[in-house]
Amino acid sequence: RGAVPLPPDFTLLQVVPELETGGAEQSTIDVAQAVVRAGGTALVATRGGRMASRLTADGGRLAQMPVQTKNPLTMLGNAARLVALIRQEKVSIVHARSRAPAFSALWAAKATGTPFVATYHGVYKAQSALKRWYNAVMTRGDLVIANSDYTRAHVLAEHDLDPDRLVTIPRGVDFERFDPAFVT
């Protein structure tokens, strides 16, 4: 479909724990591919994984770092690595796709004055104030994306968030990948 033109020198940095398998990972690959097709640069900070080769085959670039960790000291180190990457690559937007990496990504975005977006890929349970605070990192961006209306309702019920900062972008399916004509 017709790609929306990107600003000149547009660079998107997505931050996801791993590129193994799953909806957040597939969305990361799909968005990176769309950015490259539209003439931008797509970076993904991740521990890596079996989907990394798809990212690079599509023209995206891998920035391997331990963003999957919940260790506070490593998270601070990741923030410093992300700050350096954001400055070196002149990143336009930082997009976090998971809670632990979102802390490092948020700190780096704030330190560099780069817009920060986070996607809520599902419903996170919070049975304590600490867990609710941990989950809320996903709502601290300039824009929050929910992957469904159900997730959007959950986010609004759980967090004090201006509904205008929350948009729903449902996951899609690439029907060409599942075309029965390609199955022998």
Disulfide bonds with the S-S distance in Angstrom:
none
